């Protein structure tokens, strides 16, 4: 599908949007080992009370619980990547996965993560989770406001000869 270019006059008066993405893959067995070693103290350090309640009140085996926790952990890591929070001190619970009755999940940001999203101009976040056997994966997409192209003139390239 080809998208026609927007005219310069329209671009100069609007705000463009940019997409930031983060993805993470988590080993369910490594998470299970951490659970066995550190117990619920480990879970409480990484997940909000609402996340723990959601995972613990849904039916399933111990393996399914570990897969759900691993997917949520992957979502937190993917969000950190999408928002550029890799080198920022962050409470893991500042990024919360909310599971809805219709099966979809979304992110709620608090504290440092919320402040970073505001600073970036995040207009929406999208989250996709999946898990199977020993793997859990998450993809986070953040739609952010970018300054219009006309308000940021390109800088001359040293190779352009200008």
Backbone as CSV, one residue per row, in Angstrom:
resi,resn,N_x,N_y,N_z,CA_x,CA_y,CA_z,C_x,C_y,C_z
1,UNK,0.840,-1.169,0.000,0.000,0.000,0.000,0.889,1.238,0.000
2,UNK,0.644,2.151,-0.907,1.410,3.382,-1.001,0.629,4.517,-0.350
3,UNK,1.307,5.259,0.488,0.679,6.403,1.147,1.159,7.656,0.434
4,UNK,0.248,8.489,-0.070,0.685,9.694,-0.772,1.345,10.676,0.190
5,UNK,2.369,11.391,-0.271,3.030,12.362,0.603,2.098,13.527,0.911
6,UNK,2.271,14.094,2.109,1.475,15.263,2.470,2.134,16.507,1.883
7,UNK,1.320,17.501,1.609,1.876,18.733,1.045,2.693,19.463,2.099
8,UNK,3.658,20.256,1.671,4.506,21.021,2.585,3.691,21.979,3.434
9,UNK,2.690,22.628,2.829,1.914,23.608,3.588,1.158,22.938,4.731
10,UNK,0.638,21.762,4.512,-0.060,21.055,5.585,0.928,20.581,6.639
11,UNK,2.058,20.062,6.230,3.059,19.561,7.162,3.572,20.682,8.061
12,UNK,3.716,21.862,7.524,4.243,22.972,8.314,3.292,23.383,9.431
13,UNK,2.012,23.095,9.283,1.057,23.547,10.283,0.577,22.435,11.209
14,UNK,1.064,21.232,11.025,0.627,20.128,11.867,1.799,19.539,12.624
15,UNK,1.467,18.705,13.560,2.489,17.985,14.303,2.576,16.579,13.736
16,UNK,3.768,16.160,13.409,3.975,14.807,12.909,4.065,13.844,14.091
17,UNK,3.793,12.594,13.811,3.880,11.569,14.832,5.018,10.621,14.494
18,UNK,5.667,10.127,15.520,6.751,9.164,15.358,6.401,7.916,16.164
19,UNK,6.910,6.789,15.732,6.658,5.523,16.407,7.945,5.049,17.070
20,UNK,7.851,4.728,18.346,8.966,4.155,19.092,8.551,2.747,19.489
21,UNK,9.456,1.787,19.320,9.124,0.389,19.611,10.124,-0.227,20.570
22,UNK,9.647,-1.179,21.341,10.502,-1.984,22.199,9.961,-3.399,22.205
23,UNK,10.857,-4.374,22.230,10.449,-5.776,22.273,11.357,-6.491,23.264
24,UNK,10.818,-7.508,23.926,11.635,-8.285,24.845,11.140,-9.724,24.878
25,UNK,12.071,-10.640,25.037,11.809,-12.065,25.123,12.344,-12.555,26.461
26,UNK,11.517,-13.289,27.216,11.897,-13.749,28.548,11.801,-15.278,28.607
27,UNK,12.783,-15.881,29.247,12.752,-17.319,29.499,11.854,-17.585,30.710
28,UNK,10.822,-18.370,30.512,9.911,-18.701,31.610,10.653,-19.515,32.668
29,UNK,11.552,-20.400,32.256,12.294,-21.210,33.225,13.176,-20.349,34.123
30,UNK,13.795,-19.313,33.569,14.613,-18.421,34.414,13.742,-17.697,35.424
31,UNK,12.543,-17.300,35.017,11.640,-16.652,35.958,11.214,-17.653,37.039
32,UNK,10.940,-18.889,36.650,10.571,-19.925,37.632,11.706,-20.172,38.620
33,UNK,12.938,-20.152,38.143,14.087,-20.327,39.040,14.164,-19.182,40.045
34,UNK,13.927,-17.964,39.590,13.930,-16.812,40.495,12.804,-16.914,41.514
35,UNK,11.643,-17.391,41.077,10.528,-17.602,42.001,10.898,-18.634,43.065
36,UNK,11.532,-19.723,42.634,11.925,-20.770,43.578,12.982,-20.258,44.560
37,UNK,13.904,-19.447,44.083,15.000,-18.937,44.911,14.544,-17.832,45.859
38,UNK,13.695,-16.903,45.361,13.361,-15.704,46.137,11.904,-15.629,46.587
39,UNK,11.060,-16.495,46.069,9.666,-16.552,46.495,8.863,-15.316,46.139
40,UNK,7.839,-15.084,46.918,6.909,-13.987,46.640,7.536,-12.611,46.836
41,UNK,8.623,-12.553,47.575,9.349,-11.277,47.719,9.815,-10.793,46.346
42,UNK,10.251,-11.703,45.507,10.667,-11.397,44.136,9.499,-10.840,43.335
43,UNK,8.342,-11.488,43.432,7.150,-11.066,42.698,6.704,-9.681,43.158
44,UNK,6.706,-9.451,44.466,6.258,-8.163,45.019,7.192,-7.024,44.610
45,UNK,8.464,-7.319,44.393,9.408,-6.282,43.972,9.208,-5.860,42.523
46,UNK,8.698,-6.768,41.686,8.574,-6.499,40.255,7.177,-6.089,39.805
47,UNK,6.152,-6.571,40.508,4.790,-6.422,40.015,3.918,-5.685,41.020
48,UNK,2.998,-4.869,40.498,2.067,-4.137,41.363,1.094,-5.118,42.007
49,UNK,0.425,-4.652,43.036,-0.584,-5.480,43.698,-1.669,-5.891,42.706
50,UNK,-2.053,-4.983,41.826,-3.088,-5.298,40.823,-2.602,-6.373,39.852
51,UNK,-1.346,-6.300,39.431,-0.805,-7.326,38.528,-0.779,-8.690,39.217
52,UNK,-0.320,-8.711,40.461,-0.265,-9.971,41.212,-1.669,-10.540,41.405
53,UNK,-2.617,-9.678,41.727,-3.999,-10.123,41.922,-4.554,-10.712,40.626
54,UNK,-4.309,-10.044,39.513,-4.808,-10.526,38.221,-4.243,-11.903,37.902
55,UNK,-2.934,-12.069,38.063,-2.298,-13.341,37.744,-2.756,-14.435,38.711
56,UNK,-2.864,-14.112,39.983,-3.168,-15.122,41.000,-4.633,-15.533,41.037
57,UNK,-5.532,-14.694,40.534,-6.953,-15.042,40.583,-7.447,-15.712,39.310
58,UNK,-6.614,-15.786,38.304,-6.995,-16.471,37.069,-6.629,-17.945,37.186
59,UNK,-7.441,-18.776,36.597,-7.207,-20.217,36.703,-5.983,-20.612,35.891
60,UNK,-5.405,-21.733,36.272,-4.269,-22.243,35.535,-3.275,-22.932,36.437
61,UNK,-2.305,-23.530,35.817,-1.265,-24.264,36.527,-0.184,-23.317,37.015
62,UNK,0.753,-23.868,37.762,1.912,-23.089,38.222,2.731,-22.623,37.017
63,UNK,2.818,-23.453,35.987,3.527,-23.068,34.770,2.834,-21.890,34.097
64,UNK,1.526,-21.927,34.006,0.782,-20.828,33.385,0.973,-19.533,34.170
65,UNK,0.997,-19.618,35.487,1.264,-18.432,36.317,2.636,-17.855,35.979
66,UNK,3.639,-18.727,35.876,4.995,-18.279,35.540,5.025,-17.652,34.144
67,UNK,4.300,-18.229,33.194,4.249,-17.665,31.843,3.615,-16.277,31.859
68,UNK,2.549,-16.110,32.621,1.883,-14.807,32.701,2.783,-13.770,33.350
69,UNK,3.489,-14.159,34.391,4.430,-13.223,35.023,5.581,-12.886,34.075
70,UNK,6.082,-13.883,33.360,7.177,-13.648,32.415,6.742,-12.698,31.304
71,UNK,5.511,-12.850,30.814,5.004,-11.957,29.769,4.906,-10.529,30.292
72,UNK,4.465,-10.369,31.521,4.377,-9.028,32.115,5.759,-8.425,32.333
73,UNK,6.711,-9.261,32.724,8.081,-8.772,32.874,8.636,-8.343,31.513
74,UNK,8.372,-9.132,30.473,8.809,-8.770,29.120,8.182,-7.444,28.699
75,UNK,6.920,-7.208,29.084,6.253,-5.942,28.746,6.952,-4.764,29.410
76,UNK,7.363,-4.948,30.646,8.066,-3.871,31.354,9.393,-3.558,30.660
77,UNK,10.134,-4.606,30.293,11.405,-4.419,29.585,11.187,-3.773,28.220
78,UNK,10.172,-4.206,27.493,9.883,-3.629,26.175,9.501,-2.159,26.311
79,UNK,8.752,-1.820,27.333,8.368,-0.420,27.565,9.601,0.427,27.888
80,UNK,10.493,-0.112,28.700,11.739,0.589,29.026,12.506,0.900,27.744
81,UNK,12.565,-0.037,26.830,13.259,0.168,25.556,12.532,1.197,24.694
82,UNK,11.220,1.088,24.599,10.451,2.003,23.745,10.534,3.444,24.236
83,UNK,10.579,3.636,25.549,10.602,4.994,26.101,12.007,5.501,26.395
84,UNK,13.017,4.695,26.108,14.393,5.122,26.338,14.723,5.274,27.811
85,UNK,14.272,4.341,28.624,14.490,4.392,30.069,15.591,3.434,30.527
86,UNK,16.404,2.959,29.605,17.400,1.940,29.919,18.358,2.390,31.011
87,UNK,18.818,3.618,30.969,19.810,4.098,31.932,19.200,4.929,33.052
88,UNK,17.899,4.807,33.269,17.200,5.600,34.276,16.847,4.698,35.455
89,UNK,17.045,5.196,36.664,16.610,4.450,37.841,15.094,4.378,37.846
90,UNK,14.558,3.193,37.901,13.130,2.993,37.709,12.637,1.897,38.637
91,UNK,11.521,2.135,39.272,10.840,1.091,40.032,10.063,0.250,39.028
92,UNK,10.261,-1.070,39.047,9.583,-1.945,38.086,8.075,-1.748,38.111
93,UNK,7.550,-1.352,39.258,6.103,-1.197,39.393,5.603,0.117,38.789
94,UNK,6.524,0.965,38.293,6.120,2.178,37.573,5.501,1.846,36.215
95,UNK,5.723,0.626,35.756,5.134,0.138,34.505,4.208,-1.015,34.888
96,UNK,2.931,-0.846,34.643,1.935,-1.823,35.083,1.152,-2.362,33.884
97,UNK,1.048,-3.676,33.812,0.243,-4.323,32.778,-1.153,-4.536,33.349
98,UNK,-2.133,-4.013,32.642,-3.530,-4.176,33.045,-4.205,-5.126,32.065
99,UNK,-4.793,-6.182,32.605,-5.483,-7.182,31.790,-6.981,-6.938,31.885
100,UNK,-7.634,-6.831,30.734,-9.068,-6.549,30.698,-9.875,-7.821,30.454
101,UNK,-11.141,-7.773,30.817,-12.027,-8.937,30.704,-12.119,-9.457,29.272
102,UNK,-11.967,-8.572,28.286,-12.056,-9.014,26.888,-10.748,-9.633,26.376
103,UNK,-9.747,-9.749,27.255,-8.491,-10.407,26.900,-7.361,-9.480,26.513
104,UNK,-7.665,-8.233,26.217,-6.594,-7.323,25.814,-5.843,-6.819,27.045
105,UNK,-4.610,-6.450,26.821,-3.782,-5.879,27.876,-3.338,-4.490,27.446
106,UNK,-3.131,-3.633,28.410,-2.578,-2.309,28.128,-1.665,-1.908,29.269
107,UNK,-0.889,-0.858,29.030,0.060,-0.377,30.026,-0.487,0.831,30.757
108,UNK,-0.230,0.877,32.051,-0.463,2.071,32.864,0.900,2.479,33.402
109,UNK,1.246,3.738,33.218,2.552,4.219,33.655,2.409,5.086,34.900
110,UNK,3.374,4.966,35.795,3.404,5.732,37.030,4.817,6.283,37.218
111,UNK,4.960,7.253,38.102,6.280,7.739,38.509,7.173,8.155,37.361
112,UNK,8.399,7.644,37.376,9.419,8.001,36.384,8.967,7.647,34.970
113,UNK,8.330,6.500,34.795,7.880,6.081,33.457,6.827,7.041,32.918
114,UNK,5.902,7.454,33.764,4.862,8.400,33.333,5.471,9.746,32.976
115,UNK,6.419,10.209,33.779,7.082,11.493,33.508,7.829,11.443,32.174
116,UNK,8.495,10.332,31.898,9.222,10.188,30.634,8.247,10.190,29.450
117,UNK,7.113,9.516,29.598,6.116,9.481,28.519,5.597,10.881,28.224
118,UNK,5.357,11.657,29.253,4.895,13.041,29.070,5.982,13.855,28.374
119,UNK,7.214,13.710,28.816,8.339,14.464,28.221,8.526,14.121,26.744
120,UNK,8.291,12.874,26.382,8.417,12.458,24.980,7.223,12.889,24.132
121,UNK,6.107,13.211,24.777,4.891,13.534,24.032,4.146,12.293,23.579
122,UNK,4.187,11.235,24.388,3.495,9.992,24.032,1.993,10.260,23.970
123,UNK,1.390,9.911,22.840,-0.053,10.077,22.682,-0.798,8.771,22.897
124,UNK,-0.129,7.642,22.671,-0.752,6.346,22.936,0.324,5.276,23.035
125,UNK,-0.033,4.216,23.758,0.831,3.046,23.897,0.050,1.820,23.452
126,UNK,0.714,0.929,22.750,0.101,-0.339,22.359,0.968,-1.465,22.904
127,UNK,0.311,-2.514,23.374,1.018,-3.644,23.975,0.497,-4.939,23.397
128,UNK,1.415,-5.840,23.062,1.051,-7.185,22.646,1.902,-8.165,23.438
129,UNK,1.245,-9.165,24.033,1.920,-10.190,24.832,1.645,-11.562,24.238
130,UNK,2.608,-12.464,24.409,2.382,-13.847,24.025,3.315,-14.726,24.847
131,UNK,2.876,-15.952,25.118,3.739,-16.903,25.808,3.392,-18.314,25.370
132,UNK,4.436,-19.145,25.322,4.257,-20.550,24.982,5.477,-21.305,25.472
133,UNK,5.235,-22.429,26.103,6.309,-23.259,26.642,7.263,-22.410,27.489
134,UNK,8.525,-22.308,27.064,9.524,-21.604,27.876,9.768,-20.164,27.435
135,UNK,8.910,-19.600,26.621,9.155,-18.240,26.135,7.942,-17.339,26.331
136,UNK,8.230,-16.119,26.720,7.212,-15.068,26.794,7.789,-13.864,26.068
137,UNK,6.958,-13.195,25.285,7.414,-12.065,24.493,6.421,-10.916,24.630
138,UNK,6.951,-9.711,24.527,6.098,-8.524,24.549,6.629,-7.515,23.543
139,UNK,5.692,-6.814,22.923,6.003,-5.720,22.012,5.251,-4.492,22.506
140,UNK,5.977,-3.383,22.644,5.366,-2.117,23.033,5.633,-1.111,21.925
141,UNK,4.581,-0.419,21.514,4.699,0.659,20.544,4.173,1.928,21.192
142,UNK,4.977,2.980,21.093,4.583,4.280,21.629,4.481,5.259,20.470
143,UNK,3.345,5.896,20.347,3.150,6.930,19.348,3.459,8.255,20.030
144,UNK,4.419,8.997,19.481,4.862,10.247,20.107,4.733,11.412,19.137
145,UNK,4.458,12.556,19.702,4.416,13.780,18.895,5.837,14.195,18.563
146,UNK,6.062,14.454,17.300,7.362,14.946,16.846,7.147,16.334,16.275
147,UNK,8.097,17.222,16.455,7.936,18.551,15.860,7.755,18.446,14.354
148,UNK,6.947,19.328,13.804,6.718,19.349,12.359,8.035,19.556,11.626
149,UNK,8.147,18.949,10.462,9.391,19.004,9.690,9.798,20.437,9.384
150,UNK,8.844,21.318,9.122,9.173,22.699,8.766,9.764,23.465,9.940
151,UNK,9.446,23.068,11.158,9.972,23.788,12.310,11.366,23.329,12.681
152,UNK,11.825,22.237,12.097,13.176,21.733,12.329,13.898,21.635,11.000
153,UNK,14.481,22.743,10.518,15.164,22.669,9.227,16.331,21.694,9.289
154,UNK,16.575,20.985,8.200,17.672,20.012,8.225,19.009,20.717,8.354
155,UNK,19.913,20.063,9.067,21.255,20.617,9.201,22.060,20.129,8.010
156,UNK,22.925,20.997,7.482,23.715,20.594,6.316,24.622,19.409,6.644
157,UNK,24.702,18.482,5.728,25.574,17.331,5.907,26.986,17.728,5.535
158,UNK,27.996,17.262,6.296,29.374,17.577,5.929,29.751,17.002,4.575
159,UNK,28.987,16.039,4.079,29.266,15.434,2.792,28.568,16.117,1.642
160,UNK,27.665,17.076,1.941,26.874,17.681,0.886,27.621,18.756,0.131
161,UNK,28.728,19.224,0.662,29.480,20.261,-0.016,29.004,21.658,0.289
162,UNK,27.998,21.810,1.130,27.485,23.140,1.493,28.325,23.792,2.568
